[in-house]
Amino acid sequence: MAKKNRSTNRKLMIANTASIYSEQFRSIRANINFSLKDKKCKTLLVTSSSVGEGKSTISANMAIAFAQEGKKVLLVDADLRKPTVHYTFNQFISPGLTNILLGDWHVEDVVKESGVDRLQLITCGPIPSNPVELLSSTSMDKFLAEMKDKFEIVLFDAPPLLSIADAQILSAKCDGTIIVVSSGKTEKKNLKKVKEALQHSKAHVVGAVLNHYKLEKNHYFYDYYIETNDR
């Protein structure tokens, strides 16, 4: 299968590790580590309330940040409807997660290199007709258990939570969930619905990343900020 050549305007911290942009992801990483220091948390789900809030960019950069810390990291494209990880890292979409869940391929034959030391990828694979059934399957449970043994951090780029059930199902399976909030775009009523949905699935919400937040001109510019639940 040929590579997807669709261009992406996602900004990755590997482009300039000395930038304030990269520094903010290191701050996000530090806050997550602090929040989870007394908890065994290896699998993290990244989602948002709706499309276009930046959750895929956040998850990719968080994966890079953890890898640059020296951890062995896996980024999984769990958006089985509109996958993008293969675009971001210029990789093949298949084979991927769906091939594993269907029993067609073994994990070691599907994992791809990201171009970042210690960071590996599992792309979506062929887009299935039954994403909910695959994500709620025992095959997914086995996959999670196996990845916990192989990697120190496993990040799942999941679909927006309010549009479909996929992210809610995965949030119940992962150790922690991070919500991406877009400043000036995410509606408070949607955040309330997200909170209720995650409470219903008994997900552990680590915190929220505020995306696209700009201070006044006389202040330093911060693209990203994380607010954790544990203080």
N, C-alpha and C positions, 0 to 999 in steps of 0.2 A: 504493500500500500504506500502510495506517495505521501510525502509530508504535506501538511497543510501550510500553505504559504500566506494565509490571511494575515495582514499586518495587525499588530497590537500596539496600543499606545500606553500600555502599562509601564509604570516606572518602577524598576527594581533597584534595590539598594546596592546591588553589585556594580551598578554603573558608576557610582562614586561613593565609596565607603567612608569618605571623610566629610560628606555633606550633612547638613542639619537634618535632611530627610532620613538618611541612614541612622543618624543618632537617635531619632525618635523611635525607630524600630528597636534599637537596643534598649531604649527606655521601656518600651512595651514589653520586651522580653524580660527585663529586670522585674517589672511589676507582676508579670505572670509568675515568675519564679518565686517572688516574695509571697504572692497570694497562695501558692500551692506548696510552700516549703514543708508543711507538715502533712501533706497528702500524697498518696501514690497516684500520680496522674500522668499517664503516658499518651492517651488519645484525646485530642482536642478537636472539636467541631467548630468551624467558622461559618456563620450564617448571617442573614440580615432579614429585615421585614419584607423588603420588596427588591425588585431588580434595580440595578444601576447605582447601588450604594457603595460599591467598591470592595465587596467581600473577597473576590478572587485576587485582587491586588494585595489586600491585607494578608490573606493566607499565604500567598507566595513569598511575600517579604518576611513574614513571621518565620516561615520555614528556613529561609536564608539566614535570618538572624540567629536562630537556634543552632544551625549548622556551623556558623562562624564562631559560636561559643565553644565548639568542640564536640557537640552532641551528634550522634548518628540519627539522622532525621529522614522521615518518609513523608512526602506530600502526595495525598491521594485525591484524585478528581472524583468526588462522589456526587457531582451534578450530572446525573445520567440523562438529563433532558437537553441542557445547553452547556456542554462541557467546554472548558477553555484552557486548562492547564497545558495541553499539547501546543496550543498557540503561543502561550506565554514563554515556554521553554523550547519552542521550535522542534517538537518531537512528533512521533507518530501517535495517532489517536488509538490505534490498535496494534497489538493486543493490549488489553487493559483490565480494569476491575470487573467488567461484566464477563469477560472470558473466564476469570477466576471463579466468580460466583456461579457460573453455569457449569463449572467443572471441566472446561475445555483445555485450560492451561494451568501450569504450576506457577506459583509466585515468582520463583527464581528466573523463569523464562519471560516474565512480564515486566519486571522492574527495569526502569530506564535511568540513565545518568542525566543529571540536570545541568552539568557544567560547573556546579558549585561543589567544592570538596565536602564530603560527608552528607550531602543531600541527594536522595534518590526520589524517583517519581513513579507513581502508577497512574497512568492516564485512564480515561473513561472506558475505552474499548468501544465496540459497536453499540450504538444507542439502542436500548432494548424497548420492547413494547410494554413491559411490566416492571418499571423501576421500583414501585412500592413493594411488590412481592420479592424482588431480589434483595432489597435493603433490609427487609424484615425476616429474611430466611436464616436457617441454621448455618448455611454456607457463609453468610456475613459474620455470624458469631465466631465461627472457626477462623475466618480471615483475621478478625480483630485480635483473637487470642494469639495467633501465629505472629502477627506484626508486633505485638507487645514484647514477644520474646526476641525478635530480631532487631528492633529499633528502640532508641531511648525516647524519642518523640515521634508521634504519628499525627499529622494534621490532615483533616478532611475539609476540602472545599465543598460545601454543601449548597443546595439550592436555597433561595429565599424561603423563609419559614411560613409565611402567610398564604402563599399561592398554592402550595401543594404539601402533601403529608411527609415527603421524603426526609426533610431536615428534622422534623419532630420525631420520627422513628429513629433516626441516627443519634439524636441527642440523648435518647434513653440508653443507648448502647455505649456511648463514649464517656470517658471520665470527666470531661468538662466541655462547656459550650461558651463560645465567645460571640457576642452580638456586635455587628458593625452598624454604626449609626452615622448617617450622612447629615452633617450640619446644614440646616436650612432646607432639608429635603424630607428627612424621615418625620412622619407625623406622630404626635404623641399618642393618638388613639391606636396607631399600629404598634407602637412599642408596648402599650398596655396589653394588646392582643398577643404579642410575642411572649411577654412575661407569663400570661395566663396559659398559653400553649405549652411552654416549657415547664411550668409548675405541674401541669396535667400529666406530662410525660415523666415527671420526677427527674428532670435533668439538673445537673449541677452547673449553674451559671457562674463562670469564673469572673466575668465582667463585660464591659462594653468598650469598643474602640470607637472614638469619635473621629470621623473622617471629614476632610475638607474644612476643618475649623481654622479660621484665620483671626489672629489678634489685630488690634489697631496698628497703624503704620509705625507708630513709635515704639512698638514692642517687637521682640523677636518673633519670627514666623514659625509656627508649629503646625505641620500638616496633620499630625496624628497624636492622639492622647488616649490613654487607657484609664478607665475608672474601674477599679476592682471592687468586688463586694466585701472582701476581707480587709478590714482596716486595722 
